[in-house]
Amino acid sequence: MESILLTATTSNIPLPRNSSLSSLSFSSSLPNQVSTKVEIRRSNKGTTKAPRIVASSSGSKGRAGKGVSANVAVDGSVVAEGVKDVSWKELQYEEGSTGHRLPLPTDPDTEKQMEYITNILGSNVYDVAIETPLQLAPLLSTQLGVNLWLKREDSQQVFSFKIRGAYNMISKLPEKQLKKGIICASAGNHAQGVALSGQRLKTKAYIVMPTTTPQIKIDAVERLGGIVDLYGNSFDEAQKRAKERSEEEGLTFIPPFDDKDVIAGQGTVGMEIGRQIRGKIHAIFVPIGGGGLASGIVSFYKLVYPDVKVFGVEPNDQNSMAQALYRGEIVNVTDIGHFADGVAVQQVGDETFRICYELLDDVILVKKESISAAIKDMFNDGRNILEPSGALSIAAAKAYCEYNNIKGVNVVAVTSGANMNFDQLGQISDLANIDQSILATMLPETPGSLKQLTDLIADLGVTITEMTYRFSSGSTDALVVYKVKAVDSALETLVRQLNFFGFKTYTLSDNEVVRNHLRFMMGGRQNVENETLFRFTFPEKVGALKHFLKDFQPNWNVSLFHHRHQGILTSDVLIGVQLEKSEEKKFHEYAKKVGYQYEAISQDDSAQVLAKL
Ligand SMILES: Cc1ncc(COP(=O)(O)O)c(C=O)c1O
């Protein structure tokens, strides 16, 4: 149970991608399914340079990126030495737009592709996984003017596709290895896939999870017979422990995505889509974390149905595959976001990169708001709740069809998971309201001015959905921050009218810091000197704030603090600190030592926001 505590403090105490192979035919059958016969013919051959892989991630030791000492991924990669550090901000493009990756090579390794397809067709997944339905989303289809088909991987027993890859790999282990046991590091959907596979194959499944893992995730794994080993404060530490135990105890390490059997298992999703859909598909949208699911689906599709576009989807601030395909090399995204924690992977796998580089049409980037709106759409369409990673594909399908004005075709979105962290629903519901805007109005501190403002907004036919106002003493005007049901031209008209009638009004919706933090803060404006805003990613664990403040200097005064829970393992924390110029370097050194991912909000942004609030 959570409680809200209100504590008064004294003001100055600081707070915290042809081979020579040209033709192939095979047949396969799935349980309860009619046999499938596939004939593949290829003749074109060309030459393109192979993608550049700077360093191999397998078996390397994790290490910290810029200002990051902990890989806060849930099923993330191990960050390898020698891989270039980048920020997600270095590659941003419009939602729904494509054509950003390096051109597709004309000479993909078809032999390897053939191997994948054979492995996909021979995959052992149906002992535990179901063939999930491919359902039409009626409301969304009407809204978009296309047939939007949802491949419902969220309806698996473990509420995600992850069981396919894990079970396929584990079931192929030699008897001797299986007897010894299996191990993985995961606080996410991979953990549940490995636990259930262990239970079915009667082997001990050890799941190493960071100590910060919420009880609900631990319980889910234990219910499936997994033996949980809580270790370390970050994914990196848990991963290191799992690898060590694997070597010392002879347990087989089960990777979350960068393995050919895991990829083949996930590829069965593509095989099912191919048999389930009636008619031609224009495009398939697949979420990407480490790239296992996308690699499996694209391997099947590009060989069997080469005209179908396959797009990967990532959150715009979790763009490790988009960056890799854009640059032609694997990179380490040091400041990944965590909103869609299932896909929060700093660095994609070697094999998944190779496959996606050779075959994937592009990666579509989507924002939190669009992911949240997609969760709402799914709820409205069928009363189902998806986790953010699970809804990425819907957000991308919508954005792609709208941006490119695509109508009358079949598109498929893989809804990959429903392991929603219930605590995140509030934030999602808030972000989903993309038909609303945030405004700030300077209100003259005279009797009746609030009524005048609200009357004016009502007379303009606009609904207010949220309002924060606090009397400001010692100032001639007060600040009202509020949300209105108005966007685009309706919003422009409203703001123009309010300004015309003397209410100085600003649109704040585009500012993420305002949207996520500042709009919840009230208490009257202050002139805060030398204030710098920082955004930290705190681990969700006892003592996180205590650790942050441990050696905090008395002359770094905390002037603002707002904490917002995000994903499974982390919180997004906005902190204002009054810092003399001479103290800045020292403060950054301290922040790096603390080890939480952080960034300073740029002077431009903070100056602009703070001038208004
Ligand atoms: C719900 C969900 N969707 C998508 C993904 C991404 O899968 P991959 O890492 O194979 O790209 C994951 C990964 O765990 C997931 O849990």
Ligand as a Chemical Component Dictionary entry (heavy atoms), coordinates in Angstrom:
data_LIG
# 
_chem_comp.id                   LIG 
_chem_comp.type                 NON-POLYMER 
_chem_comp.pdbx_formal_charge   0 
_chem_comp.three_letter_code    LIG 
# 
loop_
_chem_comp_atom.comp_id 
_chem_comp_atom.atom_id 
_chem_comp_atom.alt_atom_id 
_chem_comp_atom.type_symbol 
_chem_comp_atom.charge 
_chem_comp_atom.model_Cartn_x 
_chem_comp_atom.model_Cartn_y 
_chem_comp_atom.model_Cartn_z 
_chem_comp_atom.pdbx_ordinal 
LIG C1 C1 C 0 6.360  -7.145 -24.933 1  
LIG C2 C2 C 0 7.617  -7.129 -25.706 2  
LIG N1 N1 N 0 7.595  -6.650 -26.961 3  
LIG C3 C3 C 0 8.711  -6.595 -27.709 4  
LIG C4 C4 C 0 9.939  -7.038 -27.207 5  
LIG C5 C5 C 0 11.182 -6.941 -28.061 6  
LIG O1 O1 O 0 11.674 -8.201 -28.413 7  
LIG P1 P1 P 0 13.164 -8.351 -28.961 8  
LIG O2 O2 O 0 14.074 -8.123 -27.814 9  
LIG O3 O3 O 0 13.218 -9.761 -29.488 10 
LIG O4 O4 O 0 13.344 -7.310 -30.015 11 
LIG C6 C6 C 0 10.014 -7.560 -25.902 12 
LIG C7 C7 C 0 11.272 -8.036 -25.332 13 
LIG O5 O5 O 0 11.336 -8.572 -24.270 14 
LIG C8 C8 C 0 8.820  -7.605 -25.127 15 
LIG O6 O6 O 0 8.831  -8.079 -23.886 16 
# 
loop_
_chem_comp_bond.comp_id 
_chem_comp_bond.atom_id_1 
_chem_comp_bond.atom_id_2 
_chem_comp_bond.value_order 
_chem_comp_bond.pdbx_ordinal 
LIG C1 C2 SING 1  
LIG C2 N1 SING 2  
LIG C2 C8 DOUB 3  
LIG N1 C3 DOUB 4  
LIG C3 C4 SING 5  
LIG C4 C5 SING 6  
LIG C4 C6 DOUB 7  
LIG C5 O1 SING 8  
LIG O1 P1 SING 9  
LIG P1 O2 DOUB 10 
LIG P1 O3 SING 11 
LIG P1 O4 SING 12 
LIG C6 C7 SING 13 
LIG C6 C8 SING 14 
LIG C7 O5 DOUB 15 
LIG C8 O6 SING 16 
# 
